[in-house]
Amino acid sequence: MDIIKICNQNEIKTTKLPEPIEKHCCDIFNKRQQNISKKAWSLLSKYININNVYFSKTNKPLSKDKNTYFSISHSGSKIAIAISNKPIGIDIQK
């Protein structure tokens, strides 16, 4: 189950996010980046249950679902997500 999506932020509609994710976006990003981060989470929610996400002591988002790993990256107007049943990472740069 490997899924990799790269989208322009204008292609994604922001959805209602669980409170811990909403707080995470607001705590670590400026206003513009908050909007993009929320769109990235909205995109991710199409593929995994983001209600099962929690944050580690180092603020890394993790899934409570065993065998569900994900990574989110955004830069400029681009958003990238990766999902796998093994640890995975993705990074996108302007």
DSSP file with accessible surface (Angstrom, degrees, kcal/mol):
  #  RESIDUE AA STRUCTURE BP1 BP2  ACC     N-H-->O    O-->H-N    N-H-->O    O-->H-N    TCO  KAPPA ALPHA  PHI   PSI    X-CA   Y-CA   Z-CA
    1    1 A M              0   0  112      0, 0.0     2,-0.6     0, 0.0     0, 0.0   0.000 360.0 360.0 360.0  66.6    0.0    0.0    0.0
    2    2 A D        +     0   0  103     82,-0.2     2,-0.4    83,-0.1    82,-0.2  -0.898 360.0 177.5 -98.5 125.0    2.4    2.7   -1.1
    3    3 A I  E     +A   83   0A  43     80,-2.7    80,-2.6    -2,-0.6     2,-0.4  -0.997   6.7 178.0-127.4 128.8    0.7    6.0   -2.0
    4    4 A I  E     +A   82   0A 105     -2,-0.4     2,-0.4    78,-0.2    78,-0.2  -0.997   5.5 178.8-130.0 125.8    2.5    9.1   -3.1
    5    5 A K  E     -A   81   0A  84     76,-2.3    76,-2.4    -2,-0.4     2,-0.4  -0.996  10.2-174.5-128.4 133.9    0.6   12.3   -4.1
    6    6 A I  E     +A   80   0A 106     -2,-0.4     2,-0.3    74,-0.2    74,-0.2  -0.998  20.7 166.0-126.0 123.9    2.0   15.6   -5.1
    7    7 A C  E     -A   79   0A  18     72,-2.9    72,-2.8    -2,-0.4     2,-0.4  -0.932  41.4-109.2-135.1 159.9   -0.5   18.4   -5.7
    8    8 A N  E >   -A   78   0A  36     -2,-0.3     3,-2.4    70,-0.2     4,-0.3  -0.717  36.4-123.6 -81.9 138.3   -0.8   22.1   -6.1
    9    9 A Q  G >  S+     0   0   28     68,-3.4     3,-1.6    -2,-0.4    -1,-0.1   0.799 109.1  65.9 -57.7 -26.9   -2.4   23.6   -3.0
   10   10 A N  G 3  S+     0   0  128      1,-0.3    -1,-0.3    67,-0.2    68,-0.1   0.681  94.0  61.0 -69.2 -15.1   -5.2   25.2   -5.2
   11   11 A E  G <  S+     0   0  136     -3,-2.4     2,-0.5     2,-0.0    -1,-0.3   0.535  94.2  77.9 -84.8  -8.3   -6.4   21.6   -6.1
   12   12 A I    <   -     0   0    9     -3,-1.6     2,-0.4    -4,-0.3    28,-0.1  -0.896  66.6-149.2-114.1 131.5   -7.2   20.8   -2.4
   13   13 A K        -     0   0  180     -2,-0.5     2,-0.3    26,-0.1    -3,-0.0  -0.802  26.3-120.3 -94.4 131.9  -10.2   21.9   -0.4
   14   14 A T        -     0   0   54     -2,-0.4     2,-0.2    28,-0.1    25,-0.1  -0.542  32.3-164.7 -72.6 133.4   -9.6   22.3    3.3
   15   15 A T        -     0   0   64     23,-0.4     2,-0.2    -2,-0.3    27,-0.1  -0.682  35.3 -76.3-111.1 169.7  -11.7   20.0    5.4
   16   16 A K        -     0   0  184     -2,-0.2    -1,-0.1    26,-0.1     0, 0.0  -0.494  53.8-155.2 -66.1 129.0  -12.6   20.1    9.2
   17   17 A L        -     0   0    4     -2,-0.2    -1,-0.0     1,-0.1    25,-0.0  -0.808  21.9 -97.0-109.2 149.9   -9.6   18.7   11.0
   18   18 A P    >>  -     0   0   24      0, 0.0     4,-2.4     0, 0.0     3,-0.7  -0.296  42.0-109.0 -59.6 149.1   -9.4   17.1   14.5
   19   19 A E  H 3> S+     0   0  129      1,-0.2     4,-2.9     2,-0.2     5,-0.3   0.867 115.3  54.5 -52.7 -44.4   -8.5   19.5   17.3
   20   20 A P  H 3> S+     0   0   72      0, 0.0     4,-2.1     0, 0.0    -1,-0.2   0.895 112.5  44.4 -61.6 -34.6   -4.9   18.1   17.9
   21   21 A I  H <> S+     0   0    2     -3,-0.7     4,-2.5     2,-0.2    -2,-0.2   0.919 112.4  51.4 -74.2 -42.1   -4.0   18.5   14.2
   22   22 A E  H  X S+     0   0   48     -4,-2.4     4,-2.1     1,-0.2     5,-0.2   0.938 112.6  46.8 -57.2 -46.2   -5.6   22.0   14.1
   23   23 A K  H  X S+     0   0  109     -4,-2.9     4,-2.6    -5,-0.2    -2,-0.2   0.917 109.5  54.0 -63.3 -43.5   -3.6   23.0   17.1
   24   24 A H  H  X S+     0   0   19     -4,-2.1     4,-1.7    -5,-0.3     5,-0.2   0.928 109.3  48.2 -56.5 -47.7   -0.4   21.5   15.7
   25   25 A C  H  X S+     0   0    0     -4,-2.5     4,-1.3     1,-0.2    -1,-0.2   0.906 115.3  44.4 -60.8 -42.7   -0.8   23.6   12.5
   26   26 A C  H  < S+     0   0   53     -4,-2.1    -1,-0.2    -5,-0.2    -2,-0.2   0.831 111.7  53.0 -73.7 -31.2   -1.4   26.8   14.4
   27   27 A D  H  < S+     0   0  100     -4,-2.6    -1,-0.2    -5,-0.2    -2,-0.2   0.814 119.4  28.2 -74.9 -32.6    1.4   26.2   16.9
   28   28 A I  H  < S+     0   0   78     -4,-1.7     2,-0.3    -5,-0.2    -1,-0.2   0.570 111.0  62.0-111.5  -7.2    4.3   25.6   14.5
   29   29 A F  S  < S-     0   0   46     -4,-1.3     2,-0.0    -5,-0.2    -1,-0.0  -0.882  73.0-119.1-122.7 153.3    3.4   27.6   11.3
   30   30 A N     >  -     0   0   93     -2,-0.3     4,-2.6     1,-0.1     5,-0.2  -0.250  51.3 -87.6 -73.9 173.6    2.8   31.2   10.4
   31   31 A K  H  > S+     0   0  166      1,-0.2     4,-1.6     2,-0.2    -1,-0.1   0.894 127.3  46.0 -55.3 -46.4   -0.6   32.1    8.9
   32   32 A R  H  > S+     0   0  136      1,-0.2     4,-1.6     2,-0.2    -1,-0.2   0.942 115.5  46.1 -64.6 -44.7    0.2   31.3    5.3
   33   33 A Q  H  > S+     0   0   74      1,-0.2     4,-3.0     2,-0.2    -1,-0.2   0.834 105.7  61.3 -69.3 -30.4    1.9   28.0    6.1
   34   34 A Q  H  X S+     0   0   24     -4,-2.6     4,-2.6     2,-0.2    -1,-0.2   0.930 104.2  49.6 -57.9 -45.1   -1.0   27.1    8.4
   35   35 A N  H  X S+     0   0   81     -4,-1.6     4,-1.8     2,-0.2    -2,-0.2   0.925 113.6  44.5 -61.2 -45.6   -3.3   27.2    5.4
   36   36 A I  H  X S+     0   0    2     -4,-1.6     4,-2.3     2,-0.2    -2,-0.2   0.916 112.8  51.8 -67.3 -41.7   -1.1   25.0    3.3
   37   37 A S  H  X S+     0   0    3     -4,-3.0     4,-2.5     1,-0.2    -2,-0.2   0.918 108.2  51.4 -61.6 -42.6   -0.5   22.6    6.2
   38   38 A K  H  X S+     0   0   38     -4,-2.6     4,-2.2     1,-0.2   -23,-0.4   0.886 109.3  50.9 -62.8 -36.2   -4.3   22.2    6.8
   39   39 A K  H  X S+     0   0   31     -4,-1.8     4,-2.4     2,-0.2    -1,-0.2   0.899 108.4  52.1 -67.7 -38.1   -4.7   21.4    3.1
   40   40 A A  H  X S+     0   0    0     -4,-2.3     4,-2.6     2,-0.2    -2,-0.2   0.933 110.8  47.1 -63.3 -44.3   -2.0   18.8    3.3
   41   41 A W  H  X S+     0   0    4     -4,-2.5     4,-2.1     2,-0.2    -1,-0.2   0.884 110.2  53.8 -63.4 -37.9   -3.8   17.2    6.3
   42   42 A S  H  < S+     0   0    2     -4,-2.2     4,-0.5     2,-0.2    -2,-0.2   0.910 109.5  47.7 -63.3 -41.2   -7.0   17.4    4.3
   43   43 A L  H >< S+     0   0    6     -4,-2.4     3,-1.6     1,-0.2     4,-0.3   0.943 110.8  51.2 -63.5 -46.0   -5.4   15.5    1.4
   44   44 A L  H >X S+     0   0    0     -4,-2.6     3,-2.4     1,-0.3     4,-1.9   0.875  99.0  66.0 -59.1 -35.8   -4.0   12.9    3.8
   45   45 A S  T 3< S+     0   0   41     -4,-2.1    -1,-0.3     1,-0.3    -2,-0.2   0.674  89.1  66.8 -65.1 -15.0   -7.5   12.4    5.3
   46   46 A K  T <4 S+     0   0  145     -3,-1.6    -1,-0.3    -4,-0.5    -2,-0.2   0.676 113.7  29.9 -74.0 -17.2   -8.6   11.0    2.0
   47   47 A Y  T <4 S+     0   0   87     -3,-2.4     2,-0.3    -4,-0.3    -2,-0.2   0.670 124.7  26.5-117.0 -28.3   -6.3    8.0    2.5
   48   48 A I  S  < S-     0   0   20     -4,-1.9     2,-1.1    20,-0.0    -1,-0.2  -0.939  83.0-100.2-134.4 162.9   -6.0    7.4    6.3
   49   49 A N    >   -     0   0   77     -2,-0.3     3,-1.8     1,-0.2    16,-0.2  -0.706  32.3-169.8 -81.8 101.6   -8.1    8.1    9.4
   50   50 A I  G >  S+     0   0   11     -2,-1.1     3,-1.4     1,-0.3    -1,-0.2   0.613  78.3  76.5 -74.4  -8.2   -6.5   11.2   10.7
   51   51 A N  G 3  S+     0   0  108      1,-0.3    -1,-0.3    -6,-0.1    -2,-0.1   0.683  90.0  59.6 -69.1 -15.7   -8.5   10.9   13.9
   52   52 A N  G <  S+     0   0   44     -3,-1.8    12,-3.0     2,-0.0     2,-0.4   0.159  84.1 109.4 -96.1  16.5   -5.9    8.1   14.8
   53   53 A V  E <   +C   63   0B  11     -3,-1.4     2,-0.3    10,-0.2    10,-0.2  -0.755  40.7 173.2 -94.8 138.9   -3.0   10.5   14.6
   54   54 A Y  E     -C   62   0B 104      8,-2.6     8,-3.1    -2,-0.4     2,-0.5  -0.881  27.8-117.7-133.9 169.4   -1.1   11.6   17.7
   55   55 A F  E     -C   61   0B  45     -2,-0.3    -2,-0.0     6,-0.2   -34,-0.0  -0.934  21.0-134.5-116.3 132.3    2.1   13.6   18.1
   56   56 A S    >   -     0   0   33      4,-2.6     3,-2.2    -2,-0.5    -1,-0.0  -0.138  39.4 -92.4 -70.5 175.1    5.3   12.4   19.7
   57   57 A K  T 3  S+     0   0  219      1,-0.3    -1,-0.1     2,-0.1    -2,-0.0   0.775 131.3  53.5 -61.1 -24.8    7.3   14.4   22.3
   58   58 A T  T 3  S-     0   0  121      2,-0.1    -1,-0.3     0, 0.0    -2,-0.1   0.243 123.2-107.7 -94.3  12.2    9.3   15.8   19.4
   59   59 A N    <   +     0   0   73     -3,-2.2    -2,-0.1     1,-0.3    -4,-0.0   0.662  68.8 149.4  74.0  18.1    6.0   16.9   17.7
   60   60 A K        -     0   0  121      1,-0.0    -4,-2.6     0, 0.0     2,-0.3  -0.719  47.9-125.0 -82.9 127.9    6.3   14.2   15.0
   61   61 A P  E     +C   55   0B  33      0, 0.0     2,-0.3     0, 0.0    -6,-0.2  -0.579  36.4 176.5 -75.2 133.6    2.8   13.1   13.8
   62   62 A L  E     -C   54   0B  51     -8,-3.1    -8,-2.6    -2,-0.3     2,-0.4  -0.952  27.1-119.1-134.3 155.5    2.3    9.3   14.0
   63   63 A S  E     -C   53   0B  18      5,-0.5   -10,-0.2    -2,-0.3     5,-0.2  -0.762   4.3-149.2 -96.5 139.1   -0.6    6.9   13.4
   64   64 A K  S    S+     0   0  133    -12,-3.0     2,-0.5    -2,-0.4    -1,-0.1   0.682  78.3  95.9 -72.5 -20.1   -2.1    4.7   16.1
   65   65 A D  S >  S-     0   0   59    -13,-0.3     3,-1.5   -16,-0.2    -2,-0.2  -0.629  82.5-127.0 -74.5 119.3   -2.8    2.2   13.4
   66   66 A K  T 3  S+     0   0  188     -2,-0.5     3,-0.1     1,-0.3    -2,-0.1  -0.382  94.7  23.5 -62.9 143.2    0.0   -0.4   13.3
   67   67 A N  T 3  S+     0   0  106      1,-0.2     2,-0.5    -4,-0.1    -1,-0.3   0.669  96.2 111.7  71.1  17.9    1.4   -0.7    9.7
   68   68 A T    <   +     0   0   26     -3,-1.5    -5,-0.5    -5,-0.2     2,-0.4  -0.959  38.3 166.2-121.9 112.2    0.2    2.8    8.7
   69   69 A Y  E     +B   84   0A  96     15,-2.9    15,-2.5    -2,-0.5     2,-0.3  -0.941   6.5 174.8-121.8 145.9    3.1    5.3    8.2
   70   70 A F  E     -B   83   0A  19     -2,-0.4     2,-0.3    13,-0.2    13,-0.2  -0.972  16.5-161.1-149.0 162.3    2.9    8.6    6.5
   71   71 A S  E     -B   82   0A  24     11,-2.1    11,-2.2    -2,-0.3     2,-0.4  -0.991   6.7-162.3-145.0 143.2    4.9   11.7    5.7
   72   72 A I  E     +B   81   0A  40     -2,-0.3     2,-0.3     9,-0.2     9,-0.2  -0.983  12.1 170.4-127.4 139.9    3.8   15.2    4.7
   73   73 A S  E     -B   80   0A  13      7,-2.6     7,-3.2    -2,-0.4     2,-0.3  -0.993   5.0-178.8-144.5 147.2    5.8   18.0    3.1
   74   74 A H  E     +B   79   0A  38     -2,-0.3     2,-0.3     5,-0.2     5,-0.2  -0.993   5.9 167.7-147.3 144.7    4.9   21.3    1.6
   75   75 A S  E >   -B   78   0A  26      3,-2.1     3,-2.4    -2,-0.3     2,-0.1  -0.935  64.2 -29.3-155.1 131.8    6.9   24.1   -0.1
   76   76 A G  T 3  S-     0   0   14     -2,-0.3   -40,-0.0     1,-0.3    18,-0.0  -0.390 127.1 -26.5  58.7-126.7    5.7   27.1   -2.0
   77   77 A S  T 3  S+     0   0   47     -2,-0.1   -68,-3.4    -3,-0.1     2,-0.3   0.386 117.9  99.7 -98.8   3.9    2.4   26.1   -3.6
   78   78 A K  E <   -AB   8  75A  90     -3,-2.4    -3,-2.1   -70,-0.2     2,-0.4  -0.705  49.3-168.7 -98.0 144.2    3.1   22.3   -3.7
   79   79 A I  E     -AB   7  74A   0    -72,-2.8   -72,-2.9    -2,-0.3     2,-0.4  -0.991   4.5-172.3-128.1 136.1    2.0   19.7   -1.2
   80   80 A A  E     -AB   6  73A   0     -7,-3.2    -7,-2.6    -2,-0.4     2,-0.3  -0.990   3.9-179.6-130.5 138.7    3.3   16.1   -1.0
   81   81 A I  E     -AB   5  72A   0    -76,-2.4   -76,-2.3    -2,-0.4     2,-0.4  -0.977   5.6-168.2-131.4 150.2    2.1   13.1    1.0
   82   82 A A  E     -AB   4  71A   0    -11,-2.2   -11,-2.1    -2,-0.3     2,-0.4  -0.998   4.5-175.2-136.3 138.4    3.4    9.6    1.2
   83   83 A I  E     +AB   3  70A   1    -80,-2.6   -80,-2.7    -2,-0.4     2,-0.3  -0.997  14.3 151.5-135.0 138.2    1.6    6.6    2.9
   84   84 A S  E     - B   0  69A   4    -15,-2.5   -15,-2.9    -2,-0.4   -82,-0.2  -0.962  53.9-118.2-155.4 168.5    3.0    3.1    3.4
   85   85 A N  S    S+     0   0   68     -2,-0.3   -17,-0.1   -17,-0.2   -83,-0.1   0.320 104.4  55.0 -93.5   7.6    2.8    0.1    5.6
   86   86 A K  S    S-     0   0  123    -17,-0.1   -17,-0.2   -19,-0.1    -2,-0.1  -0.923 111.7 -73.7-129.7 157.4    6.5    0.6    6.2
   87   87 A P        +     0   0  106      0, 0.0     2,-0.3     0, 0.0    -2,-0.1  -0.229  62.6 175.3 -51.8 136.7    8.3    3.7    7.6
   88   88 A I        -     0   0   52    -18,-0.2     2,-0.3    -4,-0.1   -18,-0.1  -0.978  17.9-166.4-145.6 153.8    8.4    6.3    4.8
   89   89 A G        -     0   0   60     -2,-0.3     2,-0.3   -18,-0.1   -18,-0.1  -0.988   1.8-172.4-142.9 151.4    9.5    9.9    4.3
   90   90 A I        -     0   0   38     -2,-0.3     2,-0.4   -18,-0.1   -18,-0.1  -0.994   0.3-173.9-142.3 146.5    8.9   12.5    1.7
   91   91 A D        -     0   0  116     -2,-0.3     2,-0.4   -18,-0.1   -18,-0.1  -0.994   2.4-169.7-143.0 133.3   10.4   16.0    1.2
   92   92 A I        -     0   0   27     -2,-0.4     2,-0.3   -12,-0.1   -18,-0.2  -0.980   6.6-168.5-124.7 137.7    9.5   18.6   -1.4
   93   93 A Q              0   0  136     -2,-0.4   -18,-0.1   -18,-0.1    -2,-0.0  -0.934 360.0 360.0-124.9 150.3   11.5   21.8   -2.1
   94   94 A K              0   0  207     -2,-0.3   -18,-0.1   -20,-0.1   -20,-0.0  -0.292 360.0 360.0 -59.4 360.0   10.7   24.9   -4.1
